[in-house]
Amino acid sequence: MSDAESLARLLEQHNVSIALFQEAKPEKLKALPIKSWQKHCEAGLCIASKLPFEIERAVSRNIFQGYGNFAQFYRISLADNSFLIANVHFETPRSALESVLKLGPNSAAMRILQQDRALQATIISEWAQAETLPFIIAGDFNMPVLSPIYQQYFSMLGNALSEKSQHVVKYTKFTRWHGIRIDHQLYRGALSPLSAEVFNLPGADHRPVLVRWSN
């Protein structure tokens, strides 16, 4: 969100109704020239929406000795119906990967990190299993679809980019070593993706994912 004007043009160009952000600052959200939208930002997770929404709850990283929230839940109103959105930002495995690449892996730290990531996935998965309303889980999962954690906790859900991508290559993050898709929009219930695209946005370390939905 370093370039608010470019982001606002992208939202307008594609007639976006709901935008979710991770690792975002409230002042950046306020700088977006979309005055009529409802906005909310808390502990790194933000939403801007043309549709009215209610804040359900958040899950803090405090239980993982971290800062901010790793999940924020919203109830979106749409005509006579409503659906839920979970804006998520899972723990990154970057430190563990870098320690391996530097040939100095810390086995204990890597094990704790993996346990934290699995616990975060458990919390979101159990929320999904308990919900009866249609929902979307979107954001930075920091894991590809073939990772063991994703396969165990999320493979039973629909994945818009896997099903409806407009691209052959669907990378959402580029590191010094390779490109990878670690951002997803998952769903269940009376929602179905019509199309899914990945865009390039200057100043962002992840590429934005745009999904068009029908209900």
Contacts in CASP RR format, 6 or more apart in sequence:
PFRMAT RR
TARGET T0000
AUTHOR 0000-0000-0000
METHOD contacts of the structure
MODEL  1
MSDAESLARLLEQHNVSIALFQEAKPEKLKALPIKSWQKHCEAGLCIASK
LPFEIERAVSRNIFQGYGNFAQFYRISLADNSFLIANVHFETPRSALESV
LKLGPNSAAMRILQQDRALQATIISEWAQAETLPFIIAGDFNMPVLSPIY
QQYFSMLGNALSEKSQHVVKYTKFTRWHGIRIDHQLYRGALSPLSAEVFN
LPGADHRPVLVRWSN
1 7 0 8 1.000
1 21 0 8 1.000
1 24 0 8 1.000
1 25 0 8 1.000
1 28 0 8 1.000
1 29 0 8 1.000
1 204 0 8 1.000
2 28 0 8 1.000
2 202 0 8 1.000
2 203 0 8 1.000
2 204 0 8 1.000
3 201 0 8 1.000
3 202 0 8 1.000
3 203 0 8 1.000
4 28 0 8 1.000
4 31 0 8 1.000
4 32 0 8 1.000
4 33 0 8 1.000
5 33 0 8 1.000
6 201 0 8 1.000
6 202 0 8 1.000
7 32 0 8 1.000
7 201 0 8 1.000
8 32 0 8 1.000
8 33 0 8 1.000
8 34 0 8 1.000
10 16 0 8 1.000
10 199 0 8 1.000
10 201 0 8 1.000
10 208 0 8 1.000
11 19 0 8 1.000
11 32 0 8 1.000
11 34 0 8 1.000
11 48 0 8 1.000
14 210 0 8 1.000
16 210 0 8 1.000
17 49 0 8 1.000
17 50 0 8 1.000
17 51 0 8 1.000
18 47 0 8 1.000
18 48 0 8 1.000
18 49 0 8 1.000
18 50 0 8 1.000
18 51 0 8 1.000
18 76 0 8 1.000
18 85 0 8 1.000
19 47 0 8 1.000
19 48 0 8 1.000
19 49 0 8 1.000
20 45 0 8 1.000
20 46 0 8 1.000
20 47 0 8 1.000
20 85 0 8 1.000
20 87 0 8 1.000
20 138 0 8 1.000
20 139 0 8 1.000
21 29 0 8 1.000
21 41 0 8 1.000
21 44 0 8 1.000
21 45 0 8 1.000
21 46 0 8 1.000
21 47 0 8 1.000
21 48 0 8 1.000
21 87 0 8 1.000
22 44 0 8 1.000
22 45 0 8 1.000
22 87 0 8 1.000
22 88 0 8 1.000
22 89 0 8 1.000
22 139 0 8 1.000
22 140 0 8 1.000
22 206 0 8 1.000
23 44 0 8 1.000
23 89 0 8 1.000
23 140 0 8 1.000
24 41 0 8 1.000
24 44 0 8 1.000
24 45 0 8 1.000
24 46 0 8 1.000
25 41 0 8 1.000
25 44 0 8 1.000
26 41 0 8 1.000
26 46 0 8 1.000
29 39 0 8 1.000
29 41 0 8 1.000
29 46 0 8 1.000
29 48 0 8 1.000
30 39 0 8 1.000
32 39 0 8 1.000
32 48 0 8 1.000
34 48 0 8 1.000
36 50 0 8 1.000
37 48 0 8 1.000
37 49 0 8 1.000
37 50 0 8 1.000
38 48 0 8 1.000
38 49 0 8 1.000
38 50 0 8 1.000
38 51 0 8 1.000
38 52 0 8 1.000
38 53 0 8 1.000
39 46 0 8 1.000
39 47 0 8 1.000
39 48 0 8 1.000
39 49 0 8 1.000
40 46 0 8 1.000
40 47 0 8 1.000
40 53 0 8 1.000
40 55 0 8 1.000
40 74 0 8 1.000
41 47 0 8 1.000
42 58 0 8 1.000
42 69 0 8 1.000
42 72 0 8 1.000
43 58 0 8 1.000
43 60 0 8 1.000
43 67 0 8 1.000
43 68 0 8 1.000
43 69 0 8 1.000
44 68 0 8 1.000
44 69 0 8 1.000
44 89 0 8 1.000
45 58 0 8 1.000
45 68 0 8 1.000
45 69 0 8 1.000
45 71 0 8 1.000
45 72 0 8 1.000
45 87 0 8 1.000
45 89 0 8 1.000
46 87 0 8 1.000
47 53 0 8 1.000
47 72 0 8 1.000
47 74 0 8 1.000
47 85 0 8 1.000
47 87 0 8 1.000
49 76 0 8 1.000
51 76 0 8 1.000
51 77 0 8 1.000
51 78 0 8 1.000
52 76 0 8 1.000
52 77 0 8 1.000
53 74 0 8 1.000
53 75 0 8 1.000
53 76 0 8 1.000
53 77 0 8 1.000
53 85 0 8 1.000
54 74 0 8 1.000
54 75 0 8 1.000
54 77 0 8 1.000
55 72 0 8 1.000
55 73 0 8 1.000
55 74 0 8 1.000
56 73 0 8 1.000
56 74 0 8 1.000
56 75 0 8 1.000
56 84 0 8 1.000
57 72 0 8 1.000
57 73 0 8 1.000
58 69 0 8 1.000
58 71 0 8 1.000
58 72 0 8 1.000
58 73 0 8 1.000
59 69 0 8 1.000
59 70 0 8 1.000
59 71 0 8 1.000
59 72 0 8 1.000
59 123 0 8 1.000
60 68 0 8 1.000
60 69 0 8 1.000
60 70 0 8 1.000
61 67 0 8 1.000
61 68 0 8 1.000
61 69 0 8 1.000
61 70 0 8 1.000
61 91 0 8 1.000
62 68 0 8 1.000
63 119 0 8 1.000
64 70 0 8 1.000
64 91 0 8 1.000
64 116 0 8 1.000
64 119 0 8 1.000
64 120 0 8 1.000
69 89 0 8 1.000
70 88 0 8 1.000
70 89 0 8 1.000
70 90 0 8 1.000
70 91 0 8 1.000
70 120 0 8 1.000
71 86 0 8 1.000
71 87 0 8 1.000
71 88 0 8 1.000
71 89 0 8 1.000
71 120 0 8 1.000
71 123 0 8 1.000
71 124 0 8 1.000
72 86 0 8 1.000
72 87 0 8 1.000
73 84 0 8 1.000
73 85 0 8 1.000
73 86 0 8 1.000
73 87 0 8 1.000
73 127 0 8 1.000
74 84 0 8 1.000
74 85 0 8 1.000
74 86 0 8 1.000
74 87 0 8 1.000
75 82 0 8 1.000
75 83 0 8 1.000
75 84 0 8 1.000
75 133 0 8 1.000
76 82 0 8 1.000
76 83 0 8 1.000
76 84 0 8 1.000
76 85 0 8 1.000
78 215 0 8 1.000
81 190 0 8 1.000
81 215 0 8 1.000
82 133 0 8 1.000
83 133 0 8 1.000
83 134 0 8 1.000
83 135 0 8 1.000
83 136 0 8 1.000
83 190 0 8 1.000
83 191 0 8 1.000
83 215 0 8 1.000
84 131 0 8 1.000
84 133 0 8 1.000
84 134 0 8 1.000
84 135 0 8 1.000
84 136 0 8 1.000
85 135 0 8 1.000
85 136 0 8 1.000
85 137 0 8 1.000
85 138 0 8 1.000
86 124 0 8 1.000
86 127 0 8 1.000
86 128 0 8 1.000
86 135 0 8 1.000
86 136 0 8 1.000
86 137 0 8 1.000
86 138 0 8 1.000
87 138 0 8 1.000
87 139 0 8 1.000
88 124 0 8 1.000
88 137 0 8 1.000
88 138 0 8 1.000
88 139 0 8 1.000
88 140 0 8 1.000
88 141 0 8 1.000
89 139 0 8 1.000
89 140 0 8 1.000
89 142 0 8 1.000
90 117 0 8 1.000
90 120 0 8 1.000
90 121 0 8 1.000
90 140 0 8 1.000
90 141 0 8 1.000
90 142 0 8 1.000
90 143 0 8 1.000
91 113 0 8 1.000
91 116 0 8 1.000
91 117 0 8 1.000
91 120 0 8 1.000
91 142 0 8 1.000
92 142 0 8 1.000
93 113 0 8 1.000
93 114 0 8 1.000
93 117 0 8 1.000
93 142 0 8 1.000
93 143 0 8 1.000
95 109 0 8 1.000
95 113 0 8 1.000
96 105 0 8 1.000
96 106 0 8 1.000
96 109 0 8 1.000
96 110 0 8 1.000
96 113 0 8 1.000
96 114 0 8 1.000
99 105 0 8 1.000
99 106 0 8 1.000
99 109 0 8 1.000
99 110 0 8 1.000
117 142 0 8 1.000
117 143 0 8 1.000
117 149 0 8 1.000
118 149 0 8 1.000
118 153 0 8 1.000
121 149 0 8 1.000
121 150 0 8 1.000
121 152 0 8 1.000
121 153 0 8 1.000
121 154 0 8 1.000
122 153 0 8 1.000
124 137 0 8 1.000
124 153 0 8 1.000
124 154 0 8 1.000
125 153 0 8 1.000
125 154 0 8 1.000
128 135 0 8 1.000
128 137 0 8 1.000
128 157 0 8 1.000
128 188 0 8 1.000
134 187 0 8 1.000
134 188 0 8 1.000
134 189 0 8 1.000
134 190 0 8 1.000
134 191 0 8 1.000
134 215 0 8 1.000
135 187 0 8 1.000
135 188 0 8 1.000
135 189 0 8 1.000
135 191 0 8 1.000
136 185 0 8 1.000
136 186 0 8 1.000
136 187 0 8 1.000
136 191 0 8 1.000
136 213 0 8 1.000
137 154 0 8 1.000
137 157 0 8 1.000
137 184 0 8 1.000
137 185 0 8 1.000
137 186 0 8 1.000
137 187 0 8 1.000
138 184 0 8 1.000
138 185 0 8 1.000
138 186 0 8 1.000
138 209 0 8 1.000
138 211 0 8 1.000
139 183 0 8 1.000
139 184 0 8 1.000
139 185 0 8 1.000
139 209 0 8 1.000
140 182 0 8 1.000
140 183 0 8 1.000
140 206 0 8 1.000
141 150 0 8 1.000
141 154 0 8 1.000
141 182 0 8 1.000
141 183 0 8 1.000
141 184 0 8 1.000
142 182 0 8 1.000
143 149 0 8 1.000
143 150 0 8 1.000
143 182 0 8 1.000
144 150 0 8 1.000
144 180 0 8 1.000
144 181 0 8 1.000
144 182 0 8 1.000
145 151 0 8 1.000
145 155 0 8 1.000
145 159 0 8 1.000
145 162 0 8 1.000
145 181 0 8 1.000
145 184 0 8 1.000
154 184 0 8 1.000
154 186 0 8 1.000
157 186 0 8 1.000
157 187 0 8 1.000
157 188 0 8 1.000
158 186 0 8 1.000
158 187 0 8 1.000
158 188 0 8 1.000
159 184 0 8 1.000
159 185 0 8 1.000
159 186 0 8 1.000
160 184 0 8 1.000
160 185 0 8 1.000
160 186 0 8 1.000
160 187 0 8 1.000
160 193 0 8 1.000
160 196 0 8 1.000
160 209 0 8 1.000
160 211 0 8 1.000
161 170 0 8 1.000
161 181 0 8 1.000
161 184 0 8 1.000
161 185 0 8 1.000
161 196 0 8 1.000
161 198 0 8 1.000
161 209 0 8 1.000
161 211 0 8 1.000
163 193 0 8 1.000
163 196 0 8 1.000
164 193 0 8 1.000
164 194 0 8 1.000
164 195 0 8 1.000
164 196 0 8 1.000
164 211 0 8 1.000
165 196 0 8 1.000
165 197 0 8 1.000
165 198 0 8 1.000
166 195 0 8 1.000
166 196 0 8 1.000
166 197 0 8 1.000
167 197 0 8 1.000
167 198 0 8 1.000
170 181 0 8 1.000
170 198 0 8 1.000
171 179 0 8 1.000
171 180 0 8 1.000
171 181 0 8 1.000
171 198 0 8 1.000
171 207 0 8 1.000
172 180 0 8 1.000
172 181 0 8 1.000
172 182 0 8 1.000
172 183 0 8 1.000
172 198 0 8 1.000
172 206 0 8 1.000
172 207 0 8 1.000
172 209 0 8 1.000
173 179 0 8 1.000
173 180 0 8 1.000
173 181 0 8 1.000
173 182 0 8 1.000
173 183 0 8 1.000
173 205 0 8 1.000
173 206 0 8 1.000
173 207 0 8 1.000
174 180 0 8 1.000
182 206 0 8 1.000
183 206 0 8 1.000
183 207 0 8 1.000
183 209 0 8 1.000
184 209 0 8 1.000
185 193 0 8 1.000
185 196 0 8 1.000
185 209 0 8 1.000
185 211 0 8 1.000
187 193 0 8 1.000
187 213 0 8 1.000
190 215 0 8 1.000
191 213 0 8 1.000
191 214 0 8 1.000
191 215 0 8 1.000
192 213 0 8 1.000
192 214 0 8 1.000
192 215 0 8 1.000
193 211 0 8 1.000
193 212 0 8 1.000
193 213 0 8 1.000
194 212 0 8 1.000
194 213 0 8 1.000
194 214 0 8 1.000
195 211 0 8 1.000
195 212 0 8 1.000
196 209 0 8 1.000
196 210 0 8 1.000
196 211 0 8 1.000
196 212 0 8 1.000
197 209 0 8 1.000
197 210 0 8 1.000
197 211 0 8 1.000
198 207 0 8 1.000
198 208 0 8 1.000
198 209 0 8 1.000
198 210 0 8 1.000
199 207 0 8 1.000
199 208 0 8 1.000
199 209 0 8 1.000
199 210 0 8 1.000
200 207 0 8 1.000
201 207 0 8 1.000
201 208 0 8 1.000
END
